[in-house]
Amino acid sequence: MGSLFSLFSAPRIAADWDPDVPAIAASGLGMKGSRPVFEDVGAHVPTGGLLVITGPEGSGKTSLLLALAGRMRVDAGSAQIYGVDLRRSARTVRGLVSIGHVSGLTDFDNNLRVRQLVAERLIMLQPWYKPWVSKKRVNEVLERLARIYHEVQGAYSAVAGSDPSPFPTGAYADELTDLEQFLLAAALASLARSPVLALDNIDLLRRREDRECAWLALLVVRNIFESPQVGQPTLIVTCETHEELDEVLADRVALDHAHVADPASEIVHLGLRPRS
């Protein structure tokens, strides 16, 4: 159970946190196994920005994401997450970064319905002596999830001239589509109100239109889960290519329908090379 709480624990931000400190400042980061996983990685991401890590399969994208989230150790370089030293204080960093979707690490229990998964996550974020959650709180989260889904579906449905469909909150996890599972993972990770939200491999969504919806949804999530303390969450997302993100950013009609301001100036692209 301890590993679960390290994944989903609530954030801890110092009272004297400086809002001018970048969300992510990394230089020369490297990780080695039997051979280098990634080398000489650097990035500077502003608070509320979007770090897009791209590269082919096997280039170390997932390892870098987990390293920046404090879940894997690096062997070289330096990094600060909201001013916290990654190599010296990984435990503190883990409290600042919520993990959304990482295949094999955050998979859902297929025996649970969406409502039960929401209740389970809320309980994990509470003190150990409070192993319950009210129906009202669960319903509030489901309403936010439905809003994300409605904003995204509505943006593209409006263009197509059709009505958006509701999120299937009564379904079991394995009854959800790939896109619905991705959106649920993002919404659940956002419940911790962490200043950083990390989601891996958007390319697991096989349909191009699903990947576009996922990118738009993440931009909506930034708005809905904005914190009064640190503003919009900073996002770390991995993918093989950012073509679908570019398509979303170019679709001003969809962005307007989803009430998303153009975030292009806040996006940082980081490309990884295949391992030799």
C-alpha positions in Angstrom: 0.0 0.0 0.0 2.9 2.3 0.6 3.8 2.3 -3.1 0.3 3.4 -4.0 0.4 6.3 -1.6 3.7 7.4 -3.1 2.0 7.4 -6.4 -1.1 9.3 -5.4 -0.1 11.3 -2.3 -1.3 14.9 -2.0 1.2 17.7 -2.9 3.4 19.5 -0.4 4.6 22.9 -1.4 6.7 25.1 0.8 4.9 28.2 2.2 7.8 30.4 0.9 7.6 28.9 -2.6 8.6 31.6 -5.2 6.1 31.7 -8.1 8.9 33.0 -10.4 10.9 29.7 -10.0 10.4 27.5 -13.1 8.3 24.4 -12.7 11.1 22.3 -14.2 14.7 23.2 -14.6 16.9 20.3 -15.8 20.5 20.2 -17.1 22.6 17.3 -18.3 20.3 14.6 -16.9 21.3 11.1 -17.7 20.3 7.5 -16.7 22.2 4.3 -17.4 21.3 0.7 -17.2 23.3 -1.9 -19.1 23.5 0.9 -21.6 22.4 4.6 -21.6 18.7 5.1 -21.2 18.9 8.8 -21.9 21.8 11.3 -21.8 22.4 15.0 -21.5 18.8 16.0 -21.2 18.0 19.6 -20.4 14.7 21.6 -20.2 13.4 24.8 -18.7 9.6 24.7 -18.3 7.7 27.7 -16.8 5.0 27.3 -14.1 1.8 26.1 -15.8 3.7 25.1 -18.9 3.6 21.9 -21.0 6.7 19.7 -21.4 6.2 17.5 -24.5 8.8 14.7 -24.5 8.9 13.1 -28.0 10.9 10.2 -29.4 10.6 6.7 -31.0 9.8 3.6 -28.9 12.8 2.7 -26.8 14.2 6.3 -26.6 13.7 6.5 -22.8 10.6 8.8 -22.8 8.9 6.9 -20.0 12.0 6.6 -17.9 12.6 10.4 -18.2 9.0 11.1 -17.2 9.3 8.9 -14.2 12.7 10.4 -13.3 11.3 14.0 -13.4 8.4 12.7 -11.2 10.9 11.4 -8.6 10.0 7.8 -9.3 13.3 6.7 -10.9 16.9 7.8 -10.1 19.1 9.6 -12.5 22.9 9.0 -12.7 24.0 12.4 -14.0 23.1 16.0 -14.2 20.8 18.1 -12.1 17.1 19.1 -12.0 14.8 21.1 -9.8 11.1 20.7 -9.7 9.5 23.9 -8.3 12.9 24.6 -6.7 13.3 21.2 -5.1 16.4 19.3 -5.9 15.4 16.1 -7.7 18.5 14.0 -6.8 18.7 15.1 -3.1 14.9 15.3 -2.4 13.2 12.8 -4.6 10.6 12.0 -1.9 9.6 15.7 -1.8 9.4 15.8 -5.6 7.1 12.8 -5.6 4.7 14.9 -3.5 4.7 17.6 -6.2 4.1 15.4 -9.2 0.9 13.3 -9.8 1.1 10.4 -12.2 -1.7 10.0 -14.6 -1.4 7.3 -17.2 1.7 5.1 -17.2 1.0 1.7 -18.7 1.6 -1.2 -16.3 1.9 1.2 -13.4 -1.4 3.0 -13.1 -3.7 0.4 -14.7 -7.3 0.4 -13.5 -9.0 -2.5 -11.6 -11.4 -3.8 -14.2 -13.7 -5.1 -11.4 -14.5 -1.5 -10.4 -16.9 1.0 -11.9 -15.9 4.6 -12.6 -17.7 5.8 -9.5 -15.8 3.3 -7.3 -12.4 4.2 -8.9 -13.1 7.9 -8.1 -14.0 7.0 -4.5 -10.9 4.8 -4.1 -8.6 7.6 -5.3 -10.2 10.2 -3.0 -9.7 7.9 0.0 -6.1 7.4 -1.0 -5.6 11.2 -0.7 -7.1 11.4 2.8 -5.5 10.6 6.1 -5.2 6.9 6.9 -7.7 7.3 9.7 -10.5 8.4 7.3 -11.0 5.4 5.0 -14.3 6.7 3.6 -15.7 9.4 1.3 -19.1 11.0 0.9 -21.3 10.5 -2.1 -21.4 14.2 -2.5 -17.6 14.4 -2.9 -17.7 11.6 -5.4 -20.4 13.2 -7.4 -18.5 16.5 -7.5 -15.6 14.7 -9.1 -17.8 12.9 -11.6 -19.3 16.2 -12.5 -15.8 17.6 -13.3 -15.0 14.5 -15.3 -18.2 14.9 -17.2 -17.3 18.6 -17.8 -14.0 17.7 -19.3 -15.6 15.1 -21.5 -18.3 17.5 -22.5 -15.9 20.3 -23.3 -13.8 18.0 -25.5 -16.7 16.2 -27.2 -18.6 19.4 -27.6 -15.7 21.1 -29.3 -15.6 18.6 -32.1 -19.3 17.8 -32.1 -20.1 21.4 -32.7 -17.9 21.4 -35.7 -19.5 18.2 -36.9 -23.0 19.4 -36.1 -23.8 16.7 -33.6 -24.5 16.5 -29.9 -21.8 15.3 -27.4 -22.3 12.0 -25.6 -22.2 11.8 -21.8 -19.3 10.2 -20.0 -20.3 6.6 -18.9 -19.8 7.0 -15.2 -21.7 3.8 -14.4 -19.4 1.6 -16.6 -16.7 -0.8 -15.4 -13.1 0.2 -16.2 -12.7 -2.4 -19.0 -16.0 -1.2 -20.6 -14.4 2.3 -21.3 -12.9 3.2 -24.6 -9.2 4.0 -24.7 -9.9 7.7 -24.8 -12.3 7.4 -21.8 -9.7 5.5 -19.8 -7.1 8.2 -20.6 -9.4 11.0 -19.6 -10.3 9.2 -16.4 -6.6 8.7 -15.5 -6.0 12.4 -16.1 -8.9 13.5 -14.0 -8.0 11.1 -11.1 -4.4 12.3 -11.1 -5.6 15.9 -10.9 -7.5 15.2 -7.7 -4.3 15.6 -5.7 -4.0 19.2 -6.9 -0.3 18.6 -7.5 1.5 21.4 -9.3 2.8 18.9 -11.9 0.8 16.2 -13.7 2.6 13.6 -15.8 1.0 11.3 -18.4 2.8 8.8 -20.5 2.5 7.7 -24.2 -0.5 9.4 -25.6 0.2 7.2 -28.7 -1.4 4.3 -26.9 -4.6 5.9 -28.3 -4.7 4.2 -31.7 -7.1 6.6 -33.4 -5.8 9.9 -34.5 -9.0 11.7 -33.5 -8.7 10.2 -30.0 -5.2 11.6 -29.7 -6.4 15.0 -30.7 -9.2 14.8 -28.2 -6.7 13.7 -25.5 -4.5 16.7 -26.2 -7.4 19.1 -26.0 -8.6 17.4 -22.8 -5.3 18.0 -21.1 -5.6 21.7 -22.0 -9.1 21.7 -20.5 -7.8 19.9 -17.4 -5.3 22.7 -16.8 -8.2 25.1 -16.6 -10.5 23.0 -14.5 -8.0 21.9 -11.9 -6.3 25.3 -11.5 -5.0 25.8 -8.0 -5.2 29.1 -6.1 -1.7 28.4 -4.8 0.3 27.6 -8.0 -2.2 28.3 -10.8 -2.6 25.9 -13.6 -0.8 22.6 -13.3 2.4 22.0 -15.3 2.0 19.0 -17.6 4.6 16.4 -18.7 3.4 14.3 -21.6 5.3 11.8 -23.7 4.5 10.8 -27.3 6.3 9.7 -30.4 5.2 12.8 -32.3 3.4 16.0 -31.5 1.6 16.2 -34.8 -1.9 15.9 -33.1 -1.0 18.6 -30.6 -0.1 20.9 -33.4 -3.4 20.1 -35.1 -5.3 21.0 -31.9 -3.4 24.2 -31.5 -4.2 25.2 -35.1 -7.9 24.5 -34.5 -9.0 27.8 -33.1 -12.7 26.8 -33.4 -12.2 23.7 -31.1 -10.1 25.7 -28.6 -12.8 28.4 -28.4 -15.5 25.8 -27.9 -13.5 24.2 -25.1 -12.7 27.6 -23.6 -9.0 27.1 -23.9 -6.6 30.1 -24.5 -3.8 29.5 -26.9 -1.0 27.9 -24.8 1.6 27.8 -27.6 4.0 30.1 -25.8 4.0 27.8 -22.7 4.9 24.6 -24.6 8.4 23.2 -24.4 9.4 20.4 -26.8 12.1 17.9 -25.8 13.1 15.3 -28.3 15.0 12.1 -27.4 17.1 10.1 -29.8 16.8 6.3 -30.2 19.2 4.4 -27.9 22.3 3.1 -29.8 
